[in-house]
Amino acid sequence: MRLNRRVLLRQLAGCSLFSSPLAMANSDQAWPAKPLRLVVPFAAGGAADLAARLIAQQMSQSLGKPMVVENRGGADGAIAGVEVARSAPDGYTLFMATASPLSYVPSVKRNPPYDPLLDFTPISYFATFTFFMMIHPSVPVTNMTELINYARTNPGKLSYATGNTTSILAMAQFNAANKLSMVHVPYKGEAQAVADLVPGRVQLMWATPAVLPQLTKAGMKPLAVLLSSRSALMPDVPTMAETGQNLVSITPWGGFVGPAKMSKDITERLSRECAVVLRKPDVKDQLDKLGLPGRPSSPEEFAGFIREQLQVWDRALRDAGIGKE
């Protein structure tokens, strides 16, 4: 009986050790214990999707568990955003968030389906998306000043295509700032917009590097890039600021978030792993070719950026005369 009692006491002592706060914290080291999923708010094949798959592949190696990319397009990214926001905050469901679901949707909707500041856990910024203003060769202009003058003297003659929220807002802000009257032709995606730009059914659009080969081959002319500095993909193309268009203020950004209330340990681990991946020369080179100059951030830095961009996009929508839906 004494022996059994001593054995029982030792067992109880062991149980109390493993239920202590320290032991509970150490148990988080088991994460990840199963595959992760990275939800992308766009269809497969675009720049965001290709970047997500590149980073997911690298993260799978560093985390020791597969990171599976799932495409959930529609509603400017809101469908994917809702799904992630409602997921368990266990670190196994992540969101490749962009300005569309986390800046545009909350700013343009009267009743947004989620709160970008309260319903997600920021992990890391990862890149700025590159957009070039491309114009059809039939339009007799070679630079931004000539485009503005031509559009002013030919109101309603030019049509512009949009296939995403960045191009919608950037063109609306550009037109409002310069008091231009152009016809807006919206498309479901960039590919459909390009199909009408090449034959000249529309005359200009903001285009990502994913479609640049097709556009340059067809003789489209680049007038500006929507970045704070010139792009290595087209180093001779000036920034909007260099053309005097400082009022186009939005940033087409991308980053990683999870559902709200993810643990700090898992959030910081993911942020560190993301930073390691983004600093790899081969990853950086591939992102640059996609027009996605990458840079990591801490969760705190990214949270501040999301808050700032929400204000920027909200103000830009008002300035462009785009009301809430």
PLY file of the C-alpha trace (Angstrom):
ply
format ascii 1.0
element vertex 325
property float x
property float y
property float z
element edge 324
property int vertex1
property int vertex2
end_header
0.00 0.00 0.00
2.86 2.37 0.85
4.54 1.60 -2.48
1.35 2.17 -4.39
0.79 5.42 -2.54
4.27 6.67 -3.44
3.73 5.74 -7.09
0.39 7.53 -7.09
1.91 10.66 -5.58
4.64 10.73 -8.21
2.03 10.36 -10.95
-0.03 13.21 -9.53
3.08 15.37 -9.30
3.80 14.64 -12.95
0.26 15.63 -13.92
0.53 18.94 -12.05
3.78 19.69 -13.85
2.29 19.21 -17.30
-0.77 21.27 -16.48
1.27 24.22 -15.24
1.24 27.46 -17.28
4.84 26.92 -18.38
4.15 23.43 -19.62
1.03 24.63 -21.39
3.10 27.28 -23.16
5.71 24.70 -24.13
3.00 22.49 -25.61
2.56 25.10 -28.37
5.87 23.87 -29.75
3.91 20.97 -31.26
2.40 23.41 -33.74
2.06 22.77 -36.61
0.80 19.23 -36.19
-1.12 19.09 -39.50
-1.19 20.82 -42.91
-1.99 24.54 -43.12
-4.17 26.17 -45.73
-3.56 29.54 -47.34
-6.75 31.08 -48.74
-6.21 33.31 -51.79
-9.06 35.69 -52.70
-8.52 35.38 -56.46
-8.66 32.74 -59.18
-5.62 30.62 -59.97
-3.02 31.90 -62.43
-2.74 35.58 -61.48
0.19 37.32 -59.83
-1.29 36.99 -56.34
-1.93 33.29 -56.80
1.55 32.60 -58.21
3.15 34.51 -55.34
1.05 32.64 -52.80
2.11 29.28 -54.22
5.76 30.29 -54.27
5.70 31.40 -50.63
3.54 28.46 -49.52
6.02 26.03 -51.02
8.89 27.64 -49.13
6.91 27.88 -45.89
6.00 24.19 -46.15
9.68 23.34 -46.03
10.48 25.60 -43.09
7.41 24.63 -41.03
7.73 20.93 -41.75
4.07 20.63 -42.78
2.38 21.28 -46.14
0.82 24.68 -46.73
-1.99 24.16 -49.24
-3.22 27.07 -51.37
-7.00 27.35 -51.79
-8.51 29.84 -54.25
-11.74 31.52 -53.13
-12.47 34.27 -55.65
-15.45 36.58 -55.81
-16.93 39.75 -54.30
-13.59 41.61 -54.42
-12.08 39.11 -52.00
-14.89 39.35 -49.45
-15.93 35.70 -49.88
-12.47 34.52 -48.89
-12.27 37.16 -46.15
-15.48 35.98 -44.51
-14.34 32.35 -44.63
-11.05 33.12 -42.91
-12.59 35.47 -40.35
-14.96 32.68 -39.28
-12.23 30.04 -39.07
-10.73 28.75 -35.84
-7.77 30.91 -34.69
-5.49 27.90 -34.37
-2.92 28.92 -36.98
-4.04 26.39 -39.57
-6.09 28.79 -41.74
-4.31 31.81 -43.17
-5.37 34.52 -45.61
-3.31 36.10 -48.35
-4.98 39.45 -47.81
-4.71 42.26 -50.33
-6.01 45.81 -50.58
-9.20 44.53 -52.25
-10.71 42.63 -49.28
-9.06 44.58 -46.45
-8.95 48.18 -47.77
-11.52 48.51 -50.56
-14.38 46.30 -49.32
-14.57 47.80 -45.79
-14.40 51.32 -47.25
-16.99 50.93 -50.01
-19.60 48.82 -48.18
-22.23 50.39 -45.94
-22.36 47.13 -43.98
-19.00 45.40 -44.44
-19.03 41.61 -43.90
-16.10 41.92 -41.46
-13.94 44.43 -39.64
-10.39 44.45 -41.08
-8.96 45.61 -37.75
-10.91 43.37 -35.35
-11.65 40.17 -37.28
-8.11 39.28 -38.35
-4.67 38.77 -36.83
-1.95 40.57 -38.85
1.12 38.40 -39.52
3.32 40.10 -42.11
3.29 42.45 -45.08
4.77 40.76 -48.12
4.63 42.90 -51.28
3.36 45.89 -53.21
1.58 45.03 -56.46
2.89 46.75 -59.60
0.46 48.35 -62.05
1.34 50.06 -65.33
-0.97 52.47 -67.14
-1.10 51.08 -70.68
-2.68 52.94 -73.59
-3.66 51.76 -77.07
-1.35 52.89 -79.92
-4.32 54.49 -81.72
-4.44 57.22 -79.07
-2.06 60.03 -80.19
-0.24 60.52 -76.88
3.18 59.51 -75.57
3.13 60.74 -71.98
0.79 61.59 -69.11
0.57 65.31 -69.88
-0.47 64.58 -73.45
-3.05 62.06 -72.23
-4.61 64.59 -69.87
-4.74 67.26 -72.57
-6.20 64.84 -75.11
-8.85 63.61 -72.68
-9.84 67.18 -71.79
-10.28 68.20 -75.41
-12.10 64.95 -76.26
-14.49 64.37 -73.37
-16.18 60.98 -73.44
-14.08 59.74 -76.36
-11.69 57.55 -74.36
-12.82 54.35 -72.63
-10.85 52.69 -69.88
-11.04 49.10 -68.70
-10.86 47.85 -65.12
-10.61 44.31 -63.82
-9.86 44.84 -60.14
-10.44 47.30 -57.32
-7.02 48.97 -57.64
-7.63 49.92 -61.26
-11.20 51.08 -60.48
-10.09 53.44 -57.74
-6.83 54.57 -59.35
-8.59 55.61 -62.55
-11.50 57.23 -60.70
-9.07 59.21 -58.57
-7.02 60.17 -61.64
-10.11 61.37 -63.51
-11.45 63.31 -60.53
-8.11 65.00 -59.83
-7.74 66.14 -63.46
-11.47 66.77 -64.15
-11.54 64.27 -67.00
-14.53 62.58 -68.57
-13.73 59.03 -69.68
-16.05 56.04 -70.11
-15.59 53.31 -67.51
-15.91 49.75 -68.84
-15.69 47.26 -65.93
-14.67 43.62 -66.44
-14.71 40.60 -64.16
-10.94 40.26 -64.41
-7.81 41.56 -66.05
-7.76 38.92 -68.79
-11.16 40.03 -70.10
-10.05 43.68 -70.02
-6.92 42.88 -72.03
-9.00 41.05 -74.64
-10.79 44.32 -75.39
-7.78 46.64 -75.03
-5.65 44.87 -77.64
-8.13 45.36 -80.53
-8.91 48.90 -79.33
-12.48 48.44 -78.08
-11.20 50.26 -74.97
-8.20 52.57 -75.03
-6.41 52.29 -71.70
-6.15 50.36 -68.45
-3.99 49.75 -65.40
-2.26 46.42 -66.05
-0.16 44.07 -63.90
3.07 42.46 -65.13
1.17 39.19 -65.68
-0.24 40.62 -68.94
2.64 42.91 -69.96
4.14 40.52 -72.56
0.82 40.35 -74.38
0.31 44.11 -74.23
3.80 45.13 -75.28
3.69 42.65 -78.18
0.46 44.31 -79.32
2.12 47.75 -79.22
0.45 49.15 -76.10
2.28 52.18 -74.68
3.19 52.41 -70.96
2.69 55.89 -69.51
3.28 55.44 -65.76
3.74 52.93 -62.96
1.72 52.90 -59.75
4.68 52.57 -57.37
6.66 54.96 -55.19
9.75 54.21 -57.29
10.33 52.95 -60.81
9.96 49.26 -61.59
12.93 47.20 -62.78
10.53 45.56 -65.25
10.21 48.87 -67.13
12.84 51.23 -65.73
12.13 53.94 -68.33
8.50 54.30 -67.26
8.01 57.13 -64.74
6.07 56.87 -61.50
2.77 58.71 -61.16
4.49 61.18 -58.84
7.14 61.86 -61.49
4.39 62.72 -63.97
2.94 65.21 -61.47
0.04 62.96 -60.42
0.62 62.98 -56.66
-3.10 62.77 -55.89
-3.29 59.09 -56.85
-2.45 57.96 -53.35
-3.52 54.33 -52.99
-1.13 51.42 -52.50
-2.03 48.00 -53.99
-0.62 45.83 -51.21
-0.53 42.21 -50.09
0.13 40.51 -46.77
-0.71 37.55 -44.56
-3.29 37.47 -41.79
-5.14 34.85 -39.79
-8.44 34.86 -37.93
-8.73 37.13 -34.90
-7.30 35.95 -31.57
-4.52 33.76 -32.93
-1.92 33.11 -30.26
1.05 35.45 -30.12
3.53 32.56 -30.30
2.06 31.16 -33.52
1.65 34.63 -35.05
5.27 35.55 -34.37
6.51 32.17 -35.62
4.66 32.64 -38.90
5.97 36.19 -39.22
9.55 35.04 -38.69
9.22 32.21 -41.20
7.70 34.59 -43.73
10.59 37.02 -43.29
13.13 34.25 -43.88
11.36 33.19 -47.07
11.01 36.72 -48.46
14.72 37.39 -47.92
15.82 34.37 -49.96
17.49 35.64 -53.17
15.66 33.17 -55.43
12.27 34.02 -53.91
12.97 37.74 -54.15
14.00 37.32 -57.80
10.80 35.45 -58.67
8.61 37.99 -56.89
10.37 40.83 -58.71
9.59 39.14 -62.03
5.93 39.03 -61.01
6.04 42.75 -60.27
5.79 42.16 -56.53
8.67 43.91 -54.77
8.58 42.09 -51.45
9.39 43.16 -47.93
8.48 41.47 -44.63
7.24 43.21 -41.50
6.46 42.46 -37.90
2.81 41.78 -36.94
2.70 45.13 -35.16
4.03 47.02 -38.19
1.55 45.30 -40.45
-1.35 46.09 -38.11
-0.43 49.77 -38.29
-0.17 49.62 -42.07
-3.63 48.03 -42.42
-5.11 50.76 -40.21
-3.37 53.48 -42.22
-4.40 52.07 -45.60
-8.01 51.74 -44.51
-8.03 55.51 -43.96
-6.20 56.17 -47.25
-8.60 54.07 -49.33
-11.64 55.49 -47.55
-10.46 59.04 -48.29
-9.53 58.16 -51.89
-12.98 56.73 -52.54
-14.60 59.93 -51.28
-12.23 62.12 -53.32
-12.99 60.05 -56.44
-16.73 60.44 -55.87
-17.35 56.73 -55.30
-20.16 56.34 -52.78
-20.82 53.45 -50.44
-22.75 50.48 -51.79
0 1
1 2
2 3
3 4
4 5
5 6
6 7
7 8
8 9
9 10
10 11
11 12
12 13
13 14
14 15
15 16
16 17
17 18
18 19
19 20
20 21
21 22
22 23
23 24
24 25
25 26
26 27
27 28
28 29
29 30
30 31
31 32
32 33
33 34
34 35
35 36
36 37
37 38
38 39
39 40
40 41
41 42
42 43
43 44
44 45
45 46
46 47
47 48
48 49
49 50
50 51
51 52
52 53
53 54
54 55
55 56
56 57
57 58
58 59
59 60
60 61
61 62
62 63
63 64
64 65
65 66
66 67
67 68
68 69
69 70
70 71
71 72
72 73
73 74
74 75
75 76
76 77
77 78
78 79
79 80
80 81
81 82
82 83
83 84
84 85
85 86
86 87
87 88
88 89
89 90
90 91
91 92
92 93
93 94
94 95
95 96
96 97
97 98
98 99
99 100
100 101
101 102
102 103
103 104
104 105
105 106
106 107
107 108
108 109
109 110
110 111
111 112
112 113
113 114
114 115
115 116
116 117
117 118
118 119
119 120
120 121
121 122
122 123
123 124
124 125
125 126
126 127
127 128
128 129
129 130
130 131
131 132
132 133
133 134
134 135
135 136
136 137
137 138
138 139
139 140
140 141
141 142
142 143
143 144
144 145
145 146
146 147
147 148
148 149
149 150
150 151
151 152
152 153
153 154
154 155
155 156
156 157
157 158
158 159
159 160
160 161
161 162
162 163
163 164
164 165
165 166
166 167
167 168
168 169
169 170
170 171
171 172
172 173
173 174
174 175
175 176
176 177
177 178
178 179
179 180
180 181
181 182
182 183
183 184
184 185
185 186
186 187
187 188
188 189
189 190
190 191
191 192
192 193
193 194
194 195
195 196
196 197
197 198
198 199
199 200
200 201
201 202
202 203
203 204
204 205
205 206
206 207
207 208
208 209
209 210
210 211
211 212
212 213
213 214
214 215
215 216
216 217
217 218
218 219
219 220
220 221
221 222
222 223
223 224
224 225
225 226
226 227
227 228
228 229
229 230
230 231
231 232
232 233
233 234
234 235
235 236
236 237
237 238
238 239
239 240
240 241
241 242
242 243
243 244
244 245
245 246
246 247
247 248
248 249
249 250
250 251
251 252
252 253
253 254
254 255
255 256
256 257
257 258
258 259
259 260
260 261
261 262
262 263
263 264
264 265
265 266
266 267
267 268
268 269
269 270
270 271
271 272
272 273
273 274
274 275
275 276
276 277
277 278
278 279
279 280
280 281
281 282
282 283
283 284
284 285
285 286
286 287
287 288
288 289
289 290
290 291
291 292
292 293
293 294
294 295
295 296
296 297
297 298
298 299
299 300
300 301
301 302
302 303
303 304
304 305
305 306
306 307
307 308
308 309
309 310
310 311
311 312
312 313
313 314
314 315
315 316
316 317
317 318
318 319
319 320
320 321
321 322
322 323
323 324
